[in-house]
Amino acid sequence: MKKYLLIFTLFLIVTPVFSFENIVTVKAATPEIFSFSYGMFFDLVPEQEKDDQQHADFRPQVYNQYSSGVILEFEASLGGGKINFGAHSYIICGGSLKASVFKTWGDPVFLDPGQLYAGVELDFRFYPFIGCVGVYRHIHGDDSDPLTISTVGIGLWYTF
């Protein structure tokens, strides 16, 4: 309980200090099955540079031609949950390279519940579509078989 309180407190401290966009994603993936994520994209591109760029009105603010920054993402699914942190960039289409921690629960595909994995995930975004691949290594839990897992997913995302 204390760790969740610490994460929530950190969120309250960071939120007013930095400018960020909210990102919501819905994906079908292995081993998670079906997932929903909420993320925050902390933009490192100055506002003046954004104002100078021309982009279509239907695109979200985060989809500017030269956006780059940091992403923090929380993902819950039928087969487990993830916390992702990494670099995020857009040049016409976008992508992220994220460090990730994945805890299994429920009935994940090919895995036992209660296992903890750490790894990297790469995603590709072309509004409103997303595709992702990842590689994870088992770090905690009773069943270390398989020791290394891979993830693949597709879905939709939106920012506000």
N, C-alpha and C positions, 0 to 999 in steps of 0.2 A: 504493500500500500504506500509505503514511504517513497518508493521509486516513482510511482505514478504521480504523487503529489509534487515531487521534485520536477518531473517533466512538465506538468501543468504550470508550475511556478515559473519555470524557464520560459515557457510559451508566453505567459503574461508579461514577462520582462522584455522579451525580444520583440514582441508584436508592435508596440508603439515606436520603437527606436528605428526599425528598418522599414523601408518601403518594400512591399511584396505583393504578389498576385496569388490568389487561391487557385489551386488546380485540383479538379475532381476527375478520377479515372474509373472506368468500369472495364474489367478484363475477364476473358476466359483464358486460363493458363494451367500448366502442369507444374507442380503437383497441387496447386491451390484450388483448382476446379473453377470457381467463380469468385472474383474479388472486387472490392470497392476500396478506393484509396482517396485520401485527402492529403494534399501537399501544399507547401508554400515555396514559391519561387522568389528568391531575393535577388532583385535585378541589380547588376553592377554597372549598367550603362547609364550615363548621366541623362537627366530629363531633357536637357537642351538638345542633345544629340538625337533623342527620340522625336522631339518636336520638328526637327529638320527633315525627318524621313517621311516619305509618302507611303501610306498603306491603306488598303481597303477597309471600310468601316465595319464589315462583318467579321473581320479578324479580331481576336482578343488582343489586349494590350501586350501580353507576353509574347505574341507572335510577330513582333517587329523584326525587320530584316537583320539588325545587328544586335539582338539581345543576347546577353550572356550573364551568368550568375551562378548562384548556389541553390540547390533544391533540398528540401527536407520533406519526407513523405512518410505517411503512416498508412499501412495497408492491412485490411482485414478480409479474410476469405473463409470459405467453407472448410479448407484444409489447413489453415494456419494464419499467421500474421507476420508482417514485416515492418521494419523501420529502415528507411533508405536515406542516405545523405551523400551528396556528390555535386559534380559540376554539371551545368545545364547551359546549352547554347543553341541559338537559332541563326541560321543563314539560309533563308528561304524555307527550308524544312528544319527540324530540330532534333536534338538528341541529348541524352544524359548518360553519364558514366557515374555509377553510384556504388558506394560500399553499402552492404546490406546485412542485416541480421534477420533470420527467418526461424520462427518457432512453429512447430506443427501441432495441430489439434484436430478434433473431429475425425474425418476419414480422408486424409490426403492421398492422392494417387501414388501408388508404389512405395509409400512410406508409413512408418508407425507414428501415432500421435505422441507428443511429449518430447520430441527431439529438437535440438537447437543447432542451427547451421549458420555459418558466416561466409560471405562471399562478395562477388561483384556482379552487377547487373548493368546491361547496356540497353537503352531503349531508343527507338527512332519514332519521331512524331511528324506527321503531316496532317495538320488540322482537318478534321477531328479524329483521325486514326492514330493508333499507337501499336507498335510491335516491340517485343522485348525478348532478350535472351540473357541468361545468367548462369553462373557456375558457383556452387556452394560446397563447403567442406563441413563435415560433422564436427561439432565442438563439444556437445554435451548431450547426455541422454543414455538410456539403457541399451539401445540398439544402434550400434555404429555401422550397420550394414544397410544401405550403401554408405561408404565413407565420403564419396563425392557425388553430388547430384547436379543436374542441369535443369533449367527452367526455360520454357518457351511460352509466349502468350501474345494475344491480339486483343484489341479493344477500342474503346472510344474515350476521348478526354475533352474537358472543357475548362476554361478558366474564367474567373470573375473577380 
